[in-house]
Amino acid sequence: DRQTIFLASLVAKEASKGLYVVILGKTFKPETNLTMGSPALLLKHYVDKYTQGDAKIFDPYIDGELILTGPAVYFIATKHEIFRETLFPQGSVVIDPFRYIEQRNGITYIPVGVS
């Protein structure tokens, strides 16, 4: 729980700059639709607590096609390969605890665990 609370507070800090929150991934592990015991769902609970409950959560294996509508704080909660190829809107913040997304121009990239 402490790690999830830390990550949720990081998301809330970035969201306080006026961006909405999108958690990418609901599933327990990549490339599946299993959600039982998913850390992403716990993360959403804490993010909602810290951001007045306005975080969205999306998973391509449950919800279908990902449509990004504008700059946001995108937190990668499940390491689905599709997120590696996602073109995040300019002005977005991407928080990546897996450190598998490449840095891109116009995006603030936060690889969790790297000083």
C-alpha positions in Angstrom: 0.0 0.0 0.0 2.8 2.5 0.8 4.2 2.2 -2.7 0.7 2.8 -4.2 0.2 5.8 -2.0 3.6 7.2 -3.1 2.6 6.7 -6.7 -0.8 8.2 -6.2 0.7 11.3 -4.5 3.1 11.7 -7.5 0.1 11.6 -9.9 -1.8 14.1 -7.8 1.2 16.4 -7.7 1.3 16.4 -11.5 -2.5 16.7 -11.8 -2.5 19.8 -9.6 -0.9 21.7 -12.5 -4.3 21.6 -14.2 -4.2 18.3 -16.1 -6.7 15.5 -15.7 -5.6 11.9 -14.9 -5.7 8.8 -17.0 -4.5 5.5 -15.6 -3.5 3.2 -18.4 -4.1 -0.4 -17.6 -6.6 -2.2 -15.2 -5.3 -5.7 -15.5 -3.2 -7.7 -13.1 -0.5 -8.4 -15.8 0.2 -7.4 -19.3 -1.7 -8.7 -22.4 -4.6 -10.2 -20.4 -8.0 -9.1 -19.2 -7.7 -10.4 -15.7 -8.3 -7.7 -13.1 -8.5 -9.7 -9.8 -5.8 -8.3 -7.5 -4.8 -5.6 -9.9 -2.6 -2.9 -8.4 -4.0 -0.4 -10.9 -7.4 -0.6 -9.3 -5.9 0.2 -5.9 -4.0 3.1 -7.5 -7.2 4.5 -8.9 -8.7 4.4 -5.4 -5.9 6.5 -4.0 -5.7 8.8 -7.0 -9.4 9.5 -6.7 -8.9 10.2 -3.0 -6.2 12.8 -3.7 -7.7 14.4 -6.8 -11.4 14.6 -5.9 -12.4 11.5 -7.8 -11.9 12.6 -11.4 -9.3 10.0 -12.6 -10.2 7.9 -15.6 -8.9 4.3 -16.0 -8.5 2.6 -19.4 -7.4 -0.9 -20.5 -7.3 -2.0 -24.1 -8.0 -5.6 -23.2 -11.2 -4.6 -21.5 -12.3 -1.2 -22.9 -11.3 -1.4 -26.6 -9.5 1.3 -28.5 -7.6 4.0 -26.7 -8.6 7.5 -27.7 -6.5 10.3 -26.2 -8.4 13.6 -26.1 -5.7 16.0 -25.0 -2.9 16.7 -22.6 -3.2 14.8 -19.3 -1.2 13.0 -16.6 -1.0 9.5 -18.1 0.1 6.8 -15.5 1.1 3.5 -17.0 -0.2 0.9 -14.6 0.0 -2.2 -16.7 2.9 -2.9 -19.1 0.8 -3.5 -22.2 3.0 -3.3 -25.3 0.4 -1.0 -27.0 1.3 1.8 -24.5 4.9 1.7 -25.8 3.6 2.9 -29.2 1.0 5.3 -27.9 1.5 8.9 -29.2 0.7 11.0 -26.1 -0.6 14.5 -26.8 1.9 17.4 -26.5 1.9 18.9 -23.0 1.2 15.6 -21.3 3.0 14.1 -18.4 3.7 10.3 -18.7 4.6 8.5 -15.5 6.2 5.2 -16.3 7.1 2.9 -13.3 8.3 0.3 -15.8 10.7 2.7 -17.6 9.8 1.2 -21.0 8.4 4.2 -22.8 10.9 6.3 -24.8 11.3 10.0 -24.0 9.5 12.2 -26.6 9.6 15.9 -27.4 6.8 17.9 -25.9 6.1 15.3 -23.2 7.2 15.4 -19.6 8.4 11.9 -19.0 8.8 10.6 -15.4 10.5 7.2 -15.2 9.7 6.2 -11.6 12.8 4.8 -9.8 15.3 6.9 -11.7 16.8 9.9 -9.8 
